[in-house]
Amino acid sequence: MHIRVKICGIREREEAEAVVSAGADAMGLVFAESPRKLGIGDALELLTGFGGPIERVAVFHRPPAELLSAVLEVVEPDVVQAEPTPAVLAALRECDRLFPVFHDSPDLLARVAQYFGRDAPRAPVHLEGPGRGGRGVRPSWERAARLARRRRLILAGGLTPENVEAAIRHVRPYGVDVSSGVDQRPGVKSPELIHEFVAAVRRAEQDGRRAARPVVRVFGGGPAARPGAAPKSATLVELLAGRLPDEQGRFGPYGGRFVPETLIPALQRLTFEAHSALTNPVFLHALQVELRSWAGRPTALTRADGLSRAWDATVYLKREDLAHTGAHKINNAIGQALLARRMGARRVIAETGAGQHGVAAAAACARLGMPCTVYMGTTDIDRQAPNASRIRQLGATLVAVDSGDRTLRSAIDEALRDWVSDPASTYYMIGSAVGPHPYPWLVRELQRVIGEEARAQFLESEGRLPDVAVACVGGGSNSIGLFHAFLGDDDVALLGIEGGGTRDEVGCHAATLSEGTPGVLHGAYSLLLQDRNGQVQETGSLAAGLDYPGVGPEHALLQHLGRASYEKASDRDALSAARECSRHEGILPALESAHALAGAGRWARVHRGRRILVGLSGRGDKDLDVTSAPRQTE
Ligand SMILES: *Cc1c(COP(=O)(O)O)cnc(C)c1O
């Protein structure tokens, strides 16, 4: 795990250079009352012509609005560190990158929880010692450790090159921050101590890696170490602690970034910007507003009495079919569209298979006034004509892809080609938890709302958690979104259902996790359906949204760790589950979602009388041609 190191209180060029050469991640420029305080003029002098690759943090206490806006305008910091007062939050609408400062006290956890609510669990908290200023005074490492298990924590207060390793072992923070601990005399930094401090942190990172390995389950050796698998360890503990994916975007051996050289800088920038957005209360607030007032969240959790009787179980449906545009895809699309706008992109491109993501992307871009181009295979345009019309009606440019297999795979290839030609001003909005890092992580973060809502709603209705959560798996976004809230709940089984198609033969199904082998597709190392020569296989599922030969890397890891299991449901079983749900519940499920219902019904027959949560990922209107016509599926 990488621990973010910030050296605070930089005043001189020589100090700034030492921070860069020591390999720290950030430097703090203090604009609050302090022996290390800078004026705006000093800061400009320090930074003019200084091109070091380092994040610049402007540090305040409770700044007057004029000072804050002047620093934002003139110094252009990457991050603002300040107490999250209403004035600060209001002013940051322009810069919107805040690491809120909290001072330690016995009610610390409650205060932090109150500030963030349930909305921003990844936002980093900057923790200082008790009392105002709190300079050089340690916070309680016990309390800090408890907070660090729940939130990203930047530990400050009383750190030195001598004690930082112990602090990291104890607290396991996301980052550490030092100021007086690397001073040679008050207000003057020592380049040697800065180097020693960073080196001590990097040593502690290594220890952390070794210590994490034996905890639950280990990669390396055994059947998981197939050709190409990096011998990396990954444990459930790391996953639960929010440490995966790692800096390389790896979920254990899976994930990563296998793309043309020209895309690397764009992916790095996207990673940085996405982290910064998703830890920023102002961005998260804007997202929240769109989800509630435009996309229709929270979606209902429906107790399915008819299915409960039929299956001898207590069945609840998480109703993503009620979300705007008819499926969970909108959660991701509006989140990425807001991110694209924040990054200053001039246009958005997207790929689509069945057209659901294309519609969501076109709608989100229309909402935010951004030009949007959607790539769609000609076979899919024929199969899903209504969605092609919707995309055009929403003002997006639809590009018909008449190469390769003329379906989703070719559409992604073509979208990637477009992106390679202009990565700087084009934003590529991917539609599932697949692709190169940071997409699998980013999409998961945007879909996590499904499981978080469902968990709270289920608890409220039943007074306890479900015995199993079931979702269908195409690329894996609605399922990872549902599963994530339950990963730490040992008693909740997680079951993903893939498209079993007509039979188990090559080309007749889309059961990547059940039948696939490791390999690289669309920028990530994961499981995929390929032949012995690595040629990607044809897939076949009645549900267009499941008809994809790859799967998100986090699912490959969850399967490997045994935390989730994956089965397939056939076209035929999905059709009959769709009929059952329509007749019993008055809900037309999407054919994709009907796979989850089929898998859940099967689970219920094996485990009698249990509580079952099913992710109903979308509505079935788009599938009426298939579901209502008498049709041979074999
Ligand atoms: C796209 C889609 C899916 C499959 O995609 P995931 O990324 O696996 O969620 C499932 N259900 C519906 C309704 C879809 O539109």
The ligand as a Tripos MOL2 file, in Angstrom:
@<TRIPOS>MOLECULE
LIG
   15    15     1     0     0
SMALL
NO_CHARGES

@<TRIPOS>ATOM
      1 C1        -26.0260   -3.2870  -18.8150 C.3       1 LIG1
      2 C2        -26.9430   -4.0110  -17.9580 C.ar      1 LIG1
      3 C3        -26.5170   -5.1030  -17.1580 C.ar      1 LIG1
      4 C4        -25.1440   -5.6840  -17.1820 C.3       1 LIG1
      5 O1        -24.1240   -4.8050  -16.8650 O.3       1 LIG1
      6 P1        -23.3320   -4.8630  -15.4850 P.3       1 LIG1
      7 O2        -22.2280   -3.9200  -15.6860 O.co2     1 LIG1
      8 O3        -22.8870   -6.2590  -15.2590 O.co2     1 LIG1
      9 O4        -24.2720   -4.4340  -14.4190 O.co2     1 LIG1
     10 C5        -27.4400   -5.7090  -16.3170 C.ar      1 LIG1
     11 N1        -28.7200   -5.2900  -16.2760 N.ar      1 LIG1
     12 C6        -29.1590   -4.2570  -17.0260 C.ar      1 LIG1
     13 C7        -30.5940   -3.8680  -16.9150 C.3       1 LIG1
     14 C8        -28.2960   -3.5940  -17.8870 C.ar      1 LIG1
     15 O5        -28.7530   -2.5810  -18.6370 O.3       1 LIG1
@<TRIPOS>BOND
     1     1     2 1
     2     2     3 ar
     3     2    14 ar
     4     3     4 1
     5     3    10 ar
     6     4     5 1
     7     5     6 1
     8     6     7 2
     9     6     8 1
    10     6     9 1
    11    10    11 ar
    12    11    12 ar
    13    12    13 1
    14    12    14 ar
    15    14    15 1
@<TRIPOS>SUBSTRUCTURE
     1 LIG1         1 GROUP 0 **** ****
